[in-house]
Amino acid sequence: MKIAIASGKGGTGKTTLSTNLAAALAHDGRRVQYLDCDVEEPNGHIFLKPQWDSTEDVTVGVPQVDLDTCTGCGKCGQLCQYSAIVAVKGAALVFEQLCHSCGGCMAVCPTGAIREVERKIGVAQYGGSNGVAAGQGVLDIGAIQSPAVIRHLKKGMRDRGIVILDAPPGTSCPVIEAIRDCDFVLLVTEPTPFGLNDLELAVGMVRQLGIPFAVAVNRCDMGDDGVVRYCRGENIPILLEIPNDRRIAEAYSRGDMMVNVMTAYRQKFIRLFESIVSLQIAGKETA
Amino acid sequence: MKEVVIISGKGGTGKTSLTAAFAALAENAVLADCDVDAADLHLVLNPNVLRQSDFSGGRLAAIDPHTCIGCGKCAALCRFDAIALDGPGNDVVGKTYRVDPIACEGCKVCVAFCPVDAIAFEPAINGQWFVSETRFGPMVHARLGIAQENSGKLVTLIRKEAKRIAEEQNKTLLLVDGSPGIGCPVIASITGADVVLIITEPTLSGLHDLERVGQLTRNFGIRTLVCVNKADINPQMSEQIAEKVQQQGLTVIGQLPYDDAFTKAQIMKATLIEYTGGEIAEKIKALWRQVVYAAG
């Protein structure tokens, strides 16, 4: 079962929930894999402290033009929607940073002057610790193709057991890439006007993708009741509420996990998982 | 006109609350919310929308099921797994190919190679953007459509429009709320800015994210300042961050204590400056003076 932990707003506790859920399940003897899909700022490793057994380069194909064969006809530039290749003074010129690796220029070139070469944009790492199999994607600084790094990372996703995907914040392409084939999405928010606004956007996103979902409210006693009222009105189950506890914040700041500092949380995370499973089964039956 | 961009690397560090407070302190400024994925600045600044426009960041392919002959050339060429044989049938074939608009990146390759010209390529509406008036001056902001891409393009559009307004109205400052992360919308927010202020927090995650985003702004050669928010949650880590920041060649211009006024002001739809005259407001004012000084 693939469970994505996502949120519109950043800093609501996605990584806290995903790593603790993974650790609690592993402690309970279950087969679990954690994948950090927040490839711009991956932080799960700070808490799970995995050993990376393998590191793979993530590359994207970019065009390379053989100037002897190129006739400067400009067909590549006419097709390219990203201004990544243009014909200048009788030869095609490539702007690698803008390339989306669609392969169009190669396919359209009448003289076969364009071939694809690999350009590194990040890495995907796999390993584990304390019974949790872990993986993370890391986008190179200055690169922009976060979805390609996420796509590569997810090739190492296990078919069996539980997979927890720690999604990036927001509601656009990197998040979609992380959650699109998941069985369930848990949206983490905080009970503030910003948290509510961004939760509504995230709910719109998962509804459009047609994935069953529920909400977890972090620092549930800090703000107002807007999030709870919204969820009630929309019939969205709230599966977990974590209070605004300074001990949790301090443990987080040191890179310690809640389930290790306050072991009572282990059972709460197991129960969270069980309610996700029953909601997902119920969702399948009604679908 | 000087441009100041507030970013954070890590989300949830107080970036938008501080941008709103700075908006209350800034004189003669235009405001821009470039966190288009999760725009929140309007919740505090309550903008009065003067002009609304559709944003189209690109085009999307759509296969006409009446014309498709099911040859599969489009699906074979698509690099984004956006085309599947699950469209309705017609006189020729039992099933036609269909484009998943969420997965489509608008590259036009399928359109160019369809042997029967069955694929349309129309502009997609990816969101709306607004020119507004707030109690602190003009504001340009946007709402990115659900599950849409091209947020970098939208950010570039917002900044361009905000700059145009600033020049038109002789404003001296452009104050930009950026987005978390280090990817495409962040790069679009900071390119060409005069000063970047990174709001971080004293956690290992905050430190890790700060190092990455700090490296990004340094690669761009932009003057970068750092503020540690909620510094008292882990004073030791706050000091560690200050050291790291110095090693990176950036400058810590101040620390703010954890204060629930951040949440309370948000609930009252007020900036921290309007909400409280207390110590936190004074500290934010001191911080802002340093930002203005750095912007020159």
Interface residues (C-beta under 8 A of the other chain):
Chain A: G8 K9 G10 G11 T12 T15 E40 E41 N43 I46 L79 Q81 Y82 H100 S101 C102 G103 G104 A107 V108 L139 I141 G142 A143 I144 S146 P168 P169 G170 T171 S172 C173 P174 I176 R180 E190 T192 P193 F194 N197 D198 L201 G204 M205 Q208 L209 M222 G223 D224 R246 A249 E250 Y252 S253 R254 G255
Chain B: S8 G9 K10 G11 G12 T13 T16 D37 A38 A39 D40 L43 G58 R59 L77 R79 F80 I102 A103 E105 G106 C107 K108 V109 A112 F113 L144 I146 A147 Q148 E149 S151 G152 S179 P180 G181 I182 G183 C184 P185 V186 I187 E201 P202 T203 L204 S205 H208 D209 R212 V213 Q215 L216 N219 I233 N234 M237 D260 T263 Q266 I267 K269
